[in-house]
Amino acid sequence: MNKCKLAAAVSLSLLMSGVAIAGDTQTTAYGSVRLSVENNEGKVDSQDELSRFGIKGSTKLGNGLTAVGQFEYGVDFHQNAAPKLRLGFVGLKGEFGEIYHGSQTTLWHKFVRGAYFSDGKDSLRMYTIRDDGLTQYYYKKGGFKLGLGVQTEDKDGNNIDTVQVGGEYKSGGFKGQFALVKDKNTDPSDKADKNEGQVLGVRLWYTAGPVTVSAFTHRASDDFDYKTGSLCVGEKTTTDGIYGAYKTGVHKIHARYAVNECDVKGEKTSSKVEYINHLDKKFRVWVAVEQQSGDKARIADDVLISNLGVRYDF
């Protein structure tokens, strides 16, 4: 049995154990099935939308300290697709704040990149959702939250690959967030790479009753090495977007418009609208439509993508 299959078998056996409580230790198994049928310019296909399963635990240590740990695997519901690690970290919580080390969701994603939509595929935003070798610290007081991070994955022989900082302030219906990632991951073959690249993000929210509005901006220098997807590595890049949502009872409708612009390759835009029906707090269905367009260097023709999806959390 190879390592991937062994890890999957161990994880599934733990998942089947459910919830165990012993003394001051609590262990919880969880999962989320997220599937959709997607129509991409007439091509219809079944999609897995970031389904996952995992185990998380906590133990009270005394003196106000709590030890925590979690691992989570992503599941692609196609035959012979092996689970892939999403999260695997250990941490400590107390009056001093929270500190974690391992494979984690980046503070960039928590503060300025979190997906608006059910499929988790918000187009055009920069940097990564999760990464390995992260040490992250969080501190909360009142409406303020501070996040600090260092990545020591050693991708290129350096001890430190990125340093990160983020912050959040909440007051009433307002929430403001920012994050900055400084690239320390040089390319040994490129003497001009002085590891000075960075990406800055800001996101604002305002909620009044059933209505929520939001806006974000991401701005990366040309020598930032961690752009993702169809964004423009080696070019100065910006992404700006606006978002609005209306929720009443079990119904929610929301929409987002975003523009990504690169110095050389030009502009790409995305308009997306989605309706969600929460049949239960753990079971929902959604339907979404997205229109992408842009310069020829970025996208050959306008693209229309629609999907009908279901999500069940347990």
N, C-alpha and C positions, 0 to 999 in steps of 0.2 A: 504494500500500500504506500503510495507516494505521500509526501508531506502535506500537499493540499487536501488530499482525500482524508488523511488522518486528522488534520485540523478540523475539517468539516464534520467528521464523525464524532470527535470529542465535543465540539460545539453543540451539535444537535442533541447529544446525550445530556449535556448540561441544560440545554433549553427545555428538554422534556421534564426536567426535575421541578420546574415551576419556581415557586418562591420558598425560600428556606430562611427561618429566623432562629438564631441560636445565641442566647445571651444578648450582647450588645452588637451582634453582627446580623445584617440583613442582606440577603442576596435575591435579586429579582431578574427573572428571564423575561424577555420581551421580543416582539417582532412586528414587522409592518410589511404587508403585501400591497404593492402598488403596480398596477397593470393598466395598459391602455391599448386602444386600437388607433393607429396613426395613419392619416392620409397626407402624404407629402407629394404634391403635384401629381396626383393620380396613382401613386404607388402606395398600396395599403399593406400595413404590416402590424403585427403584435409587438408591443414594446414593454420592456420592464422599466419602470420609472423609479429606480433606486430603492428597490425592496431590500430589507435587511433583517437580521436577527442578532441578538446579543445578550450578554450577561453584565449586570452591574451590581456592585456590592459596596457596603460601608460598614465600618466598625468604630464604635466610640472608644477612644483611648483614655479618656479622663483628661482633666485639666483643660476642658473645653475643646479638645482636639478630636477630629474625626478623620480616619483613613478611608480613602475611596479608591476604587479601581473599576475599570470597564474594558471590555473588548466587544467589538461589533464587526460582523461580516456582511458585506453586500452580496445579494443573491440575484443572479440573472436567470429568470425562469425560462431557459431554453435547455434542451437536452445536452448533457456533457459539459455544461458551463460550470466551472469550479467557483466556489465562494472566494471573495477577495476581501482582505482586511480593510476595514474602514477606520476603526478606532482600536487602540490598545494602549492604555496609559494607567498610571498610578498617581495618587495625589494626597494632599493633606489640607484640611480645612480647620480654621480656628479664628480667633479674634484678629489675628494678624492679616487675614485674607485667605486666599486659596492658591495653592501652587501645584502644578501638574507637570509630568514628564512622560513622553512617549509619542505615539502616533495620535494626533488630535485634530479637531477642527481649529483652524487658525483664528486668531482674534480679528484678523482682517474680515473673515467671513462673518463672524459674530457681530461685528460692529457696522460694516458698510457693504457687505456683499450678499447677505442672506436672501435666498430666493423668495420672490413674491408668489410664484405659481406652484401648482400641485405637482408638476412633473420635475421640478427642481432644475429646469434648464433655462433659466433666465439668460437671454442672449446678451452678448456684447460686454459683459462686465469682466473686470481684470483680476488677475492673481488667482490663487488656488483656494479650494474649499478646505482641504485637509492636507497635512504633511507629516513626515516622520521626523524624529529627532528633535522635537520641540520641548522646550521648557517654558511654561507660561505662568504668569502670576496675575491674579485679579484681586482688587480691593473695592468694596462697596461701602458707602456711607451716605445715608439720606438718598438724595436723587442722583448722586455721583457714582460712577464706576470707572475704574482705571484698569487697563490691561497692559502688561509688558511681556515680551517674548524674545527668545533667542533660539535659533535653529542650529543644531550641531550635527547635521546629517553627514557632513564631510564629503560632499559631492565631488570636490575638486582638490582635495588635499588640505584645504583650510579648516581650522578648528571651528570657525563660525561661518555659516552660510548667509543668514539673514538676522537682522535685529528689527524688532517690531514694537510699536506702541499704539495704543488705542484708548479712547475715552468716550463716555456717555453721560448726558445730563437729562434728567426727566423732571418736568414740573407741570402738573395738571395734564392737559392733553398734548403737551409739547414734548418731543424727544429729539435731541441732537446728538449725532455720533460722528467720530472721526477715527481714522487709522492711517498710520504711516509705516511702510516697509522699506528698509534700507538693504539693498542687495550687496552682500559681501562675497558672493560666489563668483570668483574670477574665472576666466577661460585661460588656462596656461598657454594655449597656442596663440592667444591674441594679446600682444604686448600693449596694445592701446586700451585694453579693458582694465580700468583702474578701480573697479568695484565701487563706483560712485552712483550707480543707478538707484532709483527709488520710485515708489508709487504712493500717491496720496489719495485718500478717499474721504468724502464727507457725505453724510446722509441725514436728512431732516424728516420728521414726522409730525403730523398734527391730527388728532382725533377729536371729533365733536359728535357725540351720540353715535348714530349708525354710520357716519361718514369718516373715512380716513384718507388723508392725502400725504404724499411723500415725494421727495426729490433726492437725487444723488448725483455726484460727480466723481469720476476716477481720472487721475492724471499721472501718466507714467513717462519717465525720461527715456530717451532713445537707447540708453545702455542698461535699462532694467531687463534682467534675464528671465523673468518669470511670467511673461504674458502667456495667455492660454488660448486654445481654440483657434479661431480664424483671425485673431488680433495680430498686430503687426510688430514682430520682433525686430529690433534694430531701428525702429522709428519712434519718434515722439508721438504719443497716443493719448487721446482723451475720449471718455465716454460720459455722456450726460443723459439723465432720464427723469421722467415724471410719472407718478403713479396715483391712482385714485381707486377707492373701494367703497361699496355700500353694502351693509349687512343688516338683515332683518330676519329674526327667527332662525330657521334652518337654512336660509338662502343668503348667498353672497355673490355679488358680481363685482369684478375688478378689472382694471386695464392699466397698461403701461406703454409709454412711448420712449424709445431710447435711440440715441445717435452715437455711433463710434466713428472717430475721424483719425486717420493716420496721415503723416506728412506726405508720403509718396503714394501709397495705395489708395488714398481717398476715403470716401465716406460709405458707411453701411448703416441702415436704419432698421428698426424692428418695432412693429406695432402689434400688441397682443391683448386679447380680451378673454376672460374666463368666467364661467358660471359654476358655482359649487352648491350642491345640496347635501347638507349634513343629515342623513337619515338617522344617524345616531352619533354620539360624540366619538365613537371609535370606527364609524363606517360612513364613507362619503362617496359621492360620484361627482364627476366634473366633465365639462365640455369646454374646449379652448380652441381659438383660432389665432394664428400668428401670420403676419405679412412681413417678409424681409425684402429689402431692396437696397440698391447701392450702385457704386461705380463699377464698371466692367472689370477692373482689376480685383475687386473684392467678391463679386457675385455675377454670374453670367446673365441671369435673368431674374425678374421678380419671382419670389418663392412664396407660395401659400401653403401653410401647414396647419392641419386641424387634428384634434384627437379627442376621443371619448375614453375616460378613465375611471377607475375605481380604486379606493384605498381602504384597507382594513387594518387597524392597529390592534394589537393584543398583547 
